[in-house]
Amino acid sequence: MDWFGNKSGNDASAAKLPYGARLRAAVRFDDLLGKLGADTFNFEWPASPQTIEAIGEIDLGAGNRLYRLYLTDDAFLQIATADGQPGDVNLFVYAESINPASKDAFERWCIAGRLPDYTLGEASYRRVWGEGEGMAPPVPLEERVYKQNLDTSEYDLTLYSMLYSRELPGMQRNELLLVAGEDSGPEDFVISQAVGLALSTAEFEIT
């Protein structure tokens, strides 16, 4: 795989988006869940409503896709689909980003393996992807992002991703940490850290 090749092409997105998602729609979250986790979450619960300002599409192959609904306040709602049917929904809120010193340093970080543990602030997370206690390679994903309409994409980027998780104290659910090298051009690269959790369909609404 050419991990750092050129990106080109703007194909029309013909897929029907899940849960009525569309550009500039409003997303509301369960404020009660936000209040219950206020002292536990390692991220700030998004205020409602949020506006969908961009939509990302990741083709995982074999009829599987991820849609990312990018929201007003540095957050995104990620929806998995299989053969067009919606599945898991995760909310992520961006934490502090890491800016590598150079593109070479960024590429070395992307190619390097990921440790089984990751610390963000005072919280420690355990790696979800990859087996054993050794290093695990990041998962490369190609994302196409739409801002104006769903016919022509605004830009493409490659993500070198690893997922981590921790059990939330006092709550019967896990918090997720998604760490990704985001490569969208020779001078446009960053390492993002996004924290969130899985949501049920009763915990969000798109209108």
C-alpha positions, 0 to 999 in steps of 0.5 A, a space after each residue: 500500500 502506498 501510504 503517502 501517495 497522492 490523493 485525487 478524484 471527486 466521486 459522487 456520493 450515492 449512498 443514502 445517509 443513515 438516521 436522516 443525516 445531511 449537511 446543515 442538519 441539527 444534532 441533539 444529544 441526551 443532556 441527562 447522559 452528559 450530566 451523569 458523566 460530567 465528573 467522569 468523562 475525559 471530554 466536555 459533553 457537546 451542547 445541543 443543538 450542534 450543526 452538521 458542517 461537513 460529512 466524511 465518508 470512509 469505504 471499508 470494503 465489502 459493503 461496509 462504510 463509516 460516516 462522520 458528521 462533523 459538528 460545530 464544536 470540534 466533535 463528530 458523530 461516527 456512524 457505521 453501516 453495513 450494506 446501507 443498514 446503520 449500526 454502531 454510533 460513536 460520539 467523539 470530541 477532539 482533545 489537544 492535537 499534536 503537531 509534528 516538527 516535519 512531514 518526515 517526523 509525521 510519516 515516521 510516527 504513522 508507520 511506527 507501531 502503537 503501544 498497548 497503553 495510552 495516557 491522555 491527561 489523567 486517564 489511561 486507556 487500553 488498546 482495542 485494535 491489535 493483539 498481544 502486549 507488543 506494538 500494533 500497526 495503525 489502521 490506514 483509512 481513506 476519508 472523503 469529506 463533503 462540505 457544500 453538497 454530497 456530489 463533489 467532495 471538498 478534500 480527501 485525507 488518509 487516517 492512520 488510526 488506533 482505537 483505545 478504551 477505558 472503563 468509566 468508573 461508576 458507569 456501565 460503559 466504556 470511554 473511547 480514545 481515537 488517535 489518528 495521524 491525519 494526512 491531507 497534503 504535503 503541508 497539512 498533517 496533524 496527530 489528532 486525539 478524539 475522546 468519546 463513547 458509543 451512543 444508543 439511538 435514544 441518546 441522539 437525534 438528527 433533525 
